[in-house]
Amino acid sequence: MNTQAIAHNMIQAPSMPGPHEGYMPGFGNDFETEALPDALPQGMNSPQKCNYGLYGEQLSGTAFTDVRPERTWCYRIRPSVKHSHRYTRIDLPYWRSAPHVVDDVTSLGQYRWDPVPHAEAPLTWMTGMRTMTTAGDVNTQVGMASHIYLVTESMVDSYFYSADSEMLVVPQEGRLRFCTELGIIDLAPKEIAILPRGLLYRVEVLDGPCRGFVCENYGQKFELPGRGPIGANCMANPRDFKAPVAAFEDREVPSTVTVKWCGQFHETRIGQSPLDVVAWHGNYAPYKYDLRTYCPVGAVLFDHPDPSIFTVLTARSGQPGTANIDFVLFRERWMVAEATFRPPWYHKNIMSELMGNIYGQYDAKPQGFVPGGISLHNMMLPHGPDREAFEKASNANLGPDKLDQTMSFMFETRFPQHLTAFAAKEAPLQDDYIDCWTSLEKKFDGTPGQK
């Protein structure tokens, strides 16, 4: 099925030269961009009169007094108060927020799901969101939720923003376009997008049907992890993150804006497109990132490093060294460790781990964990390789071996993740997943020197 994007009529800034037209490189940079010449004031943020009759307005992503405040100055056709009117509560029954504990659902367990199938009914970004787990509390801005999105139709004269959360989008199938207040992001599998809290956007289908994963971050913003002794290079490099150049719409058309606020959804009706930012500057912006540019590091002599070595982005919590969320990537890489059991070892973890498969085969679960699938190993529950993976790794010829054609990820959080009713009762749960460890054998016989 090929679904064309609706005509978005966005006037975009002159393209940048080179292979990344329409984007500016860097993570956390102070960007400046304008879709019309001289629309961006120079030397000051709030002139008495802006060029083109624009309104100056600031979008703040942190407290003003933060160590490094994140904010963006926008110069727009109308102030955003004109894109907000009386609100009506609406229901999106499959999109849930924490705390969300279902009485007859047991979240204690090791779970795995097949890909959530596409529905026959047409679905947009908002109606196609399916919450799998929640953690923490959206009202106190801690924790997260994980979702599957199923999208077949573009949003038409309809817009959305979350006051609750930053959203990390991980496509698995199909291509989407995010028409945001600050510019256009096109997104395909093997890429991710980060949509800041409070940023207004419309989602269009470029090539559908579309399916993917979303991590909804209630807490502090995602940032690059500290590399420590790794040093200044490798992992995710700042230059590979791309922020969009300015683009705007000047359309008088009846439109709706939906706001997610404290886990509830509210709709307001306005008479124009709210994507009317002609120029902007600042460090609070959406990004895209190509996961194929992630440069993994690992053991080059013996032992298997902790999965934290593969962290792409992290969102801090109030406890130093313990993340509200880590986004971890398991991609193609060489395995060269000597005399070592190379797959992830058996373990129990204070963190809860939700994994998704983008494509290929994950080395610790060669069977059953298919592209589009999800697994959940909640905090302090044991997990690890199944018997096939254990036997293969225990008896392998340990020459250099490349894990190829594989890309999986993990949303890891310090909070326990609670299943929604959809995850427990409607999504394609693999009831026999827990049995993948049943055939592991007792090998102990008490003989000295046994291996």
Secondary structure, 3 states (H helix, E strand, C coil): CCCCCCCCCCEECCCCCCCCCCEEECCCCCEEEECCCCCCCCCCCCCCCCHHHCEEEEEECCCCCCCCCCEEEEEECCCHHHHCCCCEEECCCCCCCCCCCCCCCCCCCEEEECCCCCCCCCCCCCCCEEEEEEEEEHHHCEEEEEEEEEECCCCCCEEEEECCCEEEEEEEEEEEEEEECCEEEEECCCEEEEECCCCCEEEEEEEEEEEEEEEEECCCCEECCCCHHHCCCCECCHHHEEEECCEECCCCCCEEEEEEECCEEEEEEECCCCCCEEEEEECCCCEEEEHHHCECCCCCCCCCCCHHHHEEEEEECCCCCCEEEEEEEEEEEEECCCCCCCCCCCECCCCEEEEEEEEECECCECCCCCCCCEEEECCCCCECCCHHHHHHHHCCCCCCEEEEEEEEEEEEECCCCEECHHHHHHCCECCCHHHHHCCCCCCCCCCCCCC
